[in-house]
Amino acid sequence: MQKKRLILAGCILLLLSLSEQAVAQCSICTKTASQLGEGPAQALNSAIIYLAGAPLAIMGFIGYRWWKNEKRLQDADMK
């Protein structure tokens, strides 16, 4: 169990360290950001990535719970 938590923590840290390099702008946001300048464009990009975190975390939690439930049901069927 500790090994799984360590791997999960490592994956989260890796994703957080790479989030600044990601570009998360649609065409409209790109056009707006180019008019604002370099500093505000980077802030807009960071905000988009930050706001995307909550839905992704919720989907990850639901997927994890679903996986655990399926695993529990499979273990019950094998007994």
PERA-V313327 format. One line per field, one symbol per residue. ss: DSSP state (~ for helix, > for strand, _ for the rest). A space follows every 10 residues. Layout:
ss = ???
This chain:
ss = _~~~~~~~~~ ~~~~~~~~__ ______~~~~ ~~~~~~_~~~ ~~~~~~~~~~ ~~~~~~~~~~ ~~~~~~~~~~ ~~~~~~~~_
